[in-house]
Amino acid sequence: MMDRIPSARDLTAEEMASLRRIVGSSFTPNGQINALEMKRLIALGLIHSAMGGLMPTPAGRIVARM
């Protein structure tokens, strides 16, 4: 976990696309994005795993709109 909210510049283009996909749907079933991207986005605090899927955090919503 970072000590600040990451910016769009901290993400690869693929990670940003995955984050926007998750934010756009509010809930994404597990397995819909690359496992490495998922782990990194979770580690950055931009998404979390819940109820069998992925959901954006408030920080994730902010970054996805940058």
N, CA, C and O atoms as a GROMACS GRO file, in nm:
protein
  264
    1MET      N    1   0.084  -0.118   0.000
    1MET     CA    2   0.000   0.000   0.000
    1MET      C    3   0.089   0.124   0.000
    1MET      O    4   0.186   0.132   0.076
    2MET      N    5   0.056   0.218  -0.083
    2MET     CA    6   0.132   0.342  -0.090
    2MET      C    7   0.087   0.436   0.022
    2MET      O    8  -0.021   0.418   0.079
    3ASP      N    9   0.170   0.536   0.053
    3ASP     CA   10   0.134   0.633   0.156
    3ASP      C   11   0.060   0.754   0.099
    3ASP      O   12   0.039   0.853   0.168
    4ARG      N   13   0.020   0.744  -0.027
    4ARG     CA   14  -0.057   0.849  -0.093
    4ARG      C   15  -0.147   0.783  -0.196
    4ARG      O   16  -0.128   0.666  -0.230
    5ILE      N   17  -0.244   0.857  -0.244
    5ILE     CA   18  -0.329   0.804  -0.352
    5ILE      C   19  -0.245   0.804  -0.479
    5ILE      O   20  -0.191   0.908  -0.518
    6PRO      N   21  -0.235   0.689  -0.545
    6PRO     CA   22  -0.158   0.685  -0.670
    6PRO      C   23  -0.226   0.772  -0.776
    6PRO      O   24  -0.346   0.798  -0.770
    7SER      N   25  -0.147   0.816  -0.871
    7SER     CA   26  -0.204   0.892  -0.982
    7SER      C   27  -0.208   0.803  -1.105
    7SER      O   28  -0.154   0.693  -1.105
    8ALA      N   29  -0.272   0.851  -1.208
    8ALA     CA   30  -0.279   0.775  -1.333
    8ALA      C   31  -0.140   0.748  -1.387
    8ALA      O   32  -0.118   0.646  -1.453
    9ARG      N   33  -0.045   0.836  -1.360
    9ARG     CA   34   0.093   0.817  -1.408
    9ARG      C   35   0.163   0.700  -1.342
    9ARG      O   36   0.261   0.648  -1.395
   10ASP      N   37   0.113   0.656  -1.225
   10ASP     CA   38   0.171   0.542  -1.155
   10ASP      C   39   0.128   0.408  -1.215
   10ASP      O   40   0.182   0.304  -1.180
   11LEU      N   41   0.031   0.411  -1.305
   11LEU     CA   42  -0.025   0.289  -1.363
   11LEU      C   43   0.018   0.273  -1.508
   11LEU      O   44   0.043   0.371  -1.579
   12THR      N   45   0.027   0.148  -1.552
   12THR     CA   46   0.049   0.122  -1.693
   12THR      C   47  -0.082   0.147  -1.767
   12THR      O   48  -0.187   0.158  -1.704
   13ALA      N   49  -0.074   0.156  -1.897
   13ALA     CA   50  -0.196   0.176  -1.976
   13ALA      C   51  -0.294   0.060  -1.954
   13ALA      O   52  -0.415   0.083  -1.948
   14GLU      N   53  -0.243  -0.061  -1.943
   14GLU     CA   54  -0.329  -0.179  -1.922
   14GLU      C   55  -0.395  -0.173  -1.784
   14GLU      O   56  -0.514  -0.204  -1.771
   15GLU      N   57  -0.319  -0.134  -1.681
   15GLU     CA   58  -0.376  -0.123  -1.547
   15GLU      C   59  -0.484  -0.016  -1.543
   15GLU      O   60  -0.588  -0.034  -1.481
   16MET      N   61  -0.458   0.095  -1.609
   16MET     CA   62  -0.557   0.203  -1.613
   16MET      C   63  -0.684   0.157  -1.684
   16MET      O   64  -0.795   0.188  -1.639
   17ALA      N   65  -0.669   0.085  -1.793
   17ALA     CA   66  -0.786   0.034  -1.866
   17ALA      C   67  -0.866  -0.062  -1.778
   17ALA      O   68  -0.989  -0.057  -1.777
   18SER      N   69  -0.798  -0.149  -1.706
   18SER     CA   70  -0.867  -0.241  -1.616
   18SER      C   71  -0.938  -0.166  -1.505
   18SER      O   72  -1.052  -0.199  -1.472
   19LEU      N   73  -0.872  -0.067  -1.447
   19LEU     CA   74  -0.934   0.012  -1.341
   19LEU      C   75  -1.060   0.082  -1.393
   19LEU      O   76  -1.163   0.082  -1.326
   20ARG      N   77  -1.051   0.141  -1.509
   20ARG     CA   78  -1.169   0.210  -1.566
   20ARG      C   79  -1.282   0.112  -1.594
   20ARG      O   80  -1.399   0.146  -1.576
   21ARG      N   81  -1.248  -0.008  -1.637
   21ARG     CA   82  -1.350  -0.110  -1.661
   21ARG      C   83  -1.422  -0.145  -1.531
   21ARG      O   84  -1.545  -0.158  -1.529
   22ILE      N   85  -1.346  -0.161  -1.423
   22ILE     CA   86  -1.404  -0.196  -1.294
   22ILE      C   87  -1.490  -0.081  -1.241
   22ILE      O   88  -1.601  -0.103  -1.194
   23VAL      N   89  -1.438   0.041  -1.249
   23VAL     CA   90  -1.514   0.157  -1.203
   23VAL      C   91  -1.640   0.175  -1.285
   23VAL      O   92  -1.745   0.210  -1.230
   24GLY      N   93  -1.631   0.152  -1.415
   24GLY     CA   94  -1.747   0.169  -1.504
   24GLY      C   95  -1.860   0.073  -1.474
   24GLY      O   96  -1.976   0.106  -1.497
   25SER      N   97  -1.828  -0.045  -1.424
   25SER     CA   98  -1.933  -0.142  -1.398
   25SER      C   99  -1.969  -0.151  -1.250
   25SER      O  100  -2.069  -0.213  -1.215
   26SER      N  101  -1.889  -0.091  -1.163
   26SER     CA  102  -1.905  -0.094  -1.017
   26SER      C  103  -1.880  -0.231  -0.956
   26SER      O  104  -1.846  -0.240  -0.838
   27PHE      N  105  -1.895  -0.338  -1.032
   27PHE     CA  106  -1.866  -0.473  -0.984
   27PHE      C  107  -1.823  -0.556  -1.104
   27PHE      O  108  -1.893  -0.561  -1.205
   28THR      N  109  -1.709  -0.620  -1.093
   28THR     CA  110  -1.656  -0.704  -1.200
   28THR      C  111  -1.629  -0.842  -1.143
   28THR      O  112  -1.555  -0.853  -1.046
   29PRO      N  113  -1.685  -0.948  -1.200
   29PRO     CA  114  -1.658  -1.082  -1.150
   29PRO      C  115  -1.508  -1.114  -1.156
   29PRO      O  116  -1.438  -1.068  -1.246
   30ASN      N  117  -1.462  -1.194  -1.060
   30ASN     CA  118  -1.322  -1.237  -1.061
   30ASN      C  119  -1.290  -1.304  -1.195
   30ASN      O  120  -1.375  -1.369  -1.254
   31GLY      N  121  -1.168  -1.287  -1.240
   31GLY     CA  122  -1.124  -1.348  -1.364
   31GLY      C  123  -1.146  -1.262  -1.487
   31GLY      O  124  -1.110  -1.303  -1.598
   32GLN      N  125  -1.203  -1.144  -1.471
   32GLN     CA  126  -1.231  -1.059  -1.586
   32GLN      C  127  -1.113  -0.969  -1.624
   32GLN      O  128  -1.111  -0.912  -1.733
   33ILE      N  129  -1.014  -0.957  -1.532
   33ILE     CA  130  -0.894  -0.881  -1.566
   33ILE      C  131  -0.772  -0.968  -1.535
   33ILE      O  132  -0.783  -1.067  -1.463
   34ASN      N  133  -0.660  -0.930  -1.589
   34ASN     CA  134  -0.534  -1.002  -1.571
   34ASN      C  135  -0.503  -1.012  -1.421
   34ASN      O  136  -0.518  -0.915  -1.347
   35ALA      N  137  -0.459  -1.131  -1.376
   35ALA     CA  138  -0.432  -1.155  -1.234
   35ALA      C  139  -0.324  -1.062  -1.178
   35ALA      O  140  -0.335  -1.016  -1.065
   36LEU      N  141  -0.220  -1.036  -1.256
   36LEU     CA  142  -0.114  -0.946  -1.209
   36LEU      C  143  -0.165  -0.803  -1.194
   36LEU      O  144  -0.130  -0.735  -1.097
   37GLU      N  145  -0.247  -0.757  -1.288
   37GLU     CA  146  -0.305  -0.624  -1.278
   37GLU      C  147  -0.396  -0.616  -1.156
   37GLU      O  148  -0.396  -0.516  -1.083
   38MET      N  149  -0.474  -0.721  -1.133
   38MET     CA  150  -0.564  -0.725  -1.019
   38MET      C  151  -0.485  -0.713  -0.889
   38MET      O  152  -0.520  -0.633  -0.802
   39LYS      N  153  -0.378  -0.790  -0.874
   39LYS     CA  154  -0.298  -0.786  -0.752
   39LYS      C  155  -0.237  -0.649  -0.731
   39LYS      O  156  -0.235  -0.599  -0.618
   40ARG      N  157  -0.188  -0.588  -0.837
   40ARG     CA  158  -0.127  -0.455  -0.823
   40ARG      C  159  -0.231  -0.350  -0.787
   40ARG      O  160  -0.206  -0.265  -0.701
   41LEU      N  161  -0.347  -0.352  -0.851
   41LEU     CA  162  -0.452  -0.255  -0.820
   41LEU      C  163  -0.503  -0.271  -0.677
   41LEU      O  164  -0.536  -0.173  -0.611
   42ILE      N  165  -0.508  -0.394  -0.629
   42ILE     CA  166  -0.546  -0.419  -0.490
   42ILE      C  167  -0.437  -0.365  -0.398
   42ILE      O  168  -0.467  -0.298  -0.299
   43ALA      N  169  -0.311  -0.394  -0.429
   43ALA     CA  170  -0.199  -0.347  -0.347
   43ALA      C  171  -0.194  -0.194  -0.340
   43ALA      O  172  -0.155  -0.138  -0.238
   44LEU      N  173  -0.233  -0.129  -0.447
   44LEU     CA  174  -0.234   0.018  -0.450
   44LEU      C  175  -0.357   0.076  -0.382
   44LEU      O  176  -0.367   0.198  -0.364
   45GLY      N  177  -0.451  -0.010  -0.344
   45GLY     CA  178  -0.571   0.037  -0.276
   45GLY      C  179  -0.675   0.097  -0.369
   45GLY      O  180  -0.759   0.176  -0.326
   46LEU      N  181  -0.670   0.059  -0.497
   46LEU     CA  182  -0.762   0.115  -0.594
   46LEU      C  183  -0.886   0.028  -0.616
   46LEU      O  184  -0.991   0.078  -0.658
   47ILE      N  185  -0.874  -0.100  -0.586
   47ILE     CA  186  -0.986  -0.192  -0.594
   47ILE      C  187  -0.978  -0.286  -0.474
   47ILE      O  188  -0.874  -0.294  -0.408
   48HIS      N  189  -1.086  -0.356  -0.446
   48HIS     CA  190  -1.082  -0.462  -0.346
   48HIS      C  191  -1.169  -0.578  -0.393
   48HIS      O  192  -1.260  -0.562  -0.475
   49SER      N  193  -1.138  -0.693  -0.340
   49SER     CA  194  -1.210  -0.814  -0.375
   49SER      C  195  -1.318  -0.837  -0.271
   49SER      O  196  -1.292  -0.840  -0.150
   50ALA      N  197  -1.441  -0.854  -0.318
   50ALA     CA  198  -1.554  -0.876  -0.228
   50ALA      C  199  -1.666  -0.948  -0.302
   50ALA      O  200  -1.688  -0.923  -0.420
   51MET      N  201  -1.734  -1.034  -0.233
   51MET     CA  202  -1.851  -1.104  -0.287
   51MET      C  203  -1.824  -1.173  -0.420
   51MET      O  204  -1.910  -1.174  -0.508
   52GLY      N  205  -1.705  -1.229  -0.436
   52GLY     CA  206  -1.673  -1.302  -0.558
   52GLY      C  207  -1.636  -1.216  -0.677
   52GLY      O  208  -1.634  -1.263  -0.790
   53GLY      N  209  -1.606  -1.090  -0.652
   53GLY     CA  210  -1.570  -1.002  -0.763
   53GLY      C  211  -1.484  -0.887  -0.716
   53GLY      O  212  -1.436  -0.884  -0.603
   54LEU      N  213  -1.465  -0.793  -0.804
   54LEU     CA  214  -1.381  -0.676  -0.777
   54LEU      C  215  -1.466  -0.551  -0.776
   54LEU      O  216  -1.554  -0.532  -0.860
   55MET      N  217  -1.438  -0.464  -0.679
   55MET     CA  218  -1.512  -0.339  -0.667
   55MET      C  219  -1.412  -0.226  -0.649
   55MET      O  220  -1.310  -0.244  -0.584
   56PRO      N  221  -1.441  -0.109  -0.704
   56PRO     CA  222  -1.348   0.003  -0.688
   56PRO      C  223  -1.356   0.061  -0.548
   56PRO      O  224  -1.462   0.057  -0.484
   57THR      N  225  -1.245   0.114  -0.500
   57THR     CA  226  -1.243   0.189  -0.375
   57THR      C  227  -1.268   0.335  -0.411
   57THR      O  228  -1.265   0.371  -0.528
   58PRO      N  229  -1.294   0.420  -0.312
   58PRO     CA  230  -1.308   0.562  -0.342
   58PRO      C  231  -1.184   0.618  -0.414
   58PRO      O  232  -1.196   0.697  -0.507
   59ALA      N  233  -1.064   0.576  -0.370
   59ALA     CA  234  -0.941   0.620  -0.438
   59ALA      C  235  -0.939   0.571  -0.582
   59ALA      O  236  -0.895   0.644  -0.671
   60GLY      N  237  -0.985   0.450  -0.605
   60GLY     CA  238  -0.990   0.396  -0.741
   60GLY      C  239  -1.082   0.476  -0.831
   60GLY      O  240  -1.051   0.497  -0.949
   61ARG      N  241  -1.192   0.521  -0.778
   61ARG     CA  242  -1.285   0.605  -0.856
   61ARG      C  243  -1.220   0.737  -0.894
   61ARG      O  244  -1.236   0.785  -1.006
   62ILE      N  245  -1.146   0.795  -0.799
   62ILE     CA  246  -1.077   0.922  -0.826
   62ILE      C  247  -0.972   0.904  -0.935
   62ILE      O  248  -0.968   0.982  -1.030
   63VAL      N  249  -0.888   0.803  -0.922
   63VAL     CA  250  -0.780   0.780  -1.019
   63VAL      C  251  -0.836   0.749  -1.157
   63VAL      O  252  -0.782   0.795  -1.257
   64ALA      N  253  -0.944   0.672  -1.164
   64ALA     CA  254  -1.001   0.634  -1.292
   64ALA      C  255  -1.054   0.754  -1.369
   64ALA      O  256  -1.066   0.749  -1.492
   65ARG      N  257  -1.086   0.860  -1.300
   65ARG     CA  258  -1.140   0.979  -1.365
   65ARG      C  259  -1.033   1.083  -1.397
   65ARG      O  260  -1.064   1.190  -1.450
   66MET      N  261  -0.908   1.053  -1.365
   66MET     CA  262  -0.797   1.147  -1.393
   66MET      C  263  -0.764   1.147  -1.539
   66MET      O  264  -0.674   1.220  -1.582
   0.00000   0.00000   0.00000
